[in-house]
Amino acid sequence: MQVAAGYIHYCPSTMMVLTSDFGVDGFTYEQSLGDYHLSHPNMRISKKGNIYSINESRFADFPESVKEYIGHCQSEEYSGRYIGYLAADFHRNLIEF
C-alpha cells in the first residue's frame, strides 16, 4: 500500500511537492534557513486548463486522433508549452492553476 509520493523540482527556487491522504502540498526551499517551508498548500489542477504539453517535432508521424486533438487545442487558443522533461512540464502546469 502506497502511503505518500512526491518529487523535488530543482529550478531557481527549489520545490518539494508531496501527496498523501491529506492532499498535495508544495514546499519551497528557503536557502537562508536551510529548510523547506509550506508555500503552496492544497495544490490542485484545474478541471479545464488552457495549456497542452507535447513535443510536436514528429507531428507528421502522429496518429490522426492525436493530430486532431492538437488541432483542437490550437483552435481553442491553448498555449503550447513543452520543456521535454515530464516532471518539469507537470510541475509547471500544477503550479500555474
Phi and psi in degrees as a GROMACS rama.xvg file:
@    title "Ramachandran Plot"
@    xaxis  label "Phi"
@    yaxis  label "Psi"
@TYPE xy
-81.8628  132.322  GLN-2
-101.365  -36.3712  VAL-3
-157.098  163.569  ALA-4
-150.75  162.798  ALA-5
-176.105  178.981  GLY-6
-153.368  160.21  TYR-7
-117.601  127.626  ILE-8
-107.809  114.24  HIS-9
-90.6295  117.197  TYR-10
-154.076  -167.856  CYS-11
-50.725  -35.935  PRO-12
-121.739  112.995  SER-13
-68.9719  133.057  THR-14
-130.278  140.069  MET-15
-114.596  129.365  MET-16
-117.641  126.751  VAL-17
-126.45  144.597  LEU-18
-129.442  146.92  THR-19
-153.622  -164.594  SER-20
-61.7541  -15.2485  ASP-21
-95.9736  0.35106  PHE-22
116.668  -160.843  GLY-23
-120.301  127.608  VAL-24
-128.789  144.251  ASP-25
-110.395  135.521  GLY-26
-122.34  127.801  PHE-27
-100.222  136.778  THR-28
-74.3549  125.492  TYR-29
-102.701  103.808  GLU-30
-60.5202  -37.52  GLN-31
-66.3984  -25.8146  SER-32
-99.0176  -18.1996  LEU-33
69.8103  30.4676  GLY-34
-150.629  166.145  ASP-35
-94.2122  145.641  TYR-36
-127.937  150.604  HIS-37
-66.8867  112.002  LEU-38
-114.53  -22.4665  SER-39
-135.062  79.7152  HIS-40
-74.3002  148.215  PRO-41
50.2182  54.8852  ASN-42
-68.3529  141.015  MET-43
-144.646  152.445  ARG-44
-96.4826  136.651  ILE-45
-62.448  145.285  SER-46
-64.863  -30.8247  LYS-47
-130.324  117.182  LYS-48
-106.215  -175.777  GLY-49
-136.598  25.2059  ASN-50
-130.012  139.612  ILE-51
-126.604  144.152  TYR-52
-124.408  109.996  SER-53
-157.273  144.673  ILE-54
-81.1976  109.096  ASN-55
-90.6418  9.77574  GLU-56
-64.5722  -25.4901  SER-57
-111.228  33.3498  ARG-58
-51.1096  -41.1276  PHE-59
-60.2361  -26.5522  ALA-60
-91.8283  -4.77474  ASP-61
-68.8204  149.372  PHE-62
-60.6033  151.818  PRO-63
-56.4612  -37.872  GLU-64
-64.0092  -36.2092  SER-65
-70.3057  -41.2972  VAL-66
-59.1728  -41.6659  LYS-67
-64.2727  -41.1314  GLU-68
-63.6293  -44.5  TYR-69
-62.1717  -41.3556  ILE-70
-59.7932  -40.9209  GLY-71
-60.7472  -47.1898  HIS-72
-58.5673  -43.6746  CYS-73
-67.7754  -38.9729  GLN-74
-69.1147  -26.3273  SER-75
-88.1097  5.67483  GLU-76
61.6381  36.1099  GLU-77
-65.7562  151.949  TYR-78
-90.1969  125.063  SER-79
-86.3641  119.721  GLY-80
-129.4  134.288  ARG-81
-151.102  116.093  TYR-82
-94.0082  -33.3938  ILE-83
99.3055  8.49145  GLY-84
-136.894  112.258  TYR-85
-50.154  -48.3202  LEU-86
-61.9391  -39.6452  ALA-87
-70.0018  -41.0358  ALA-88
-61.8928  -46.5943  ASP-89
-62.9484  -45.7109  PHE-90
-59.7051  -46.6596  HIS-91
-58.7398  -45.5849  ARG-92
-65.4552  -35.7996  ASN-93
-66.3215  -45.5809  LEU-94
-82.0564  -11.9245  ILE-95
-84.6909  -5.19532  GLU-96
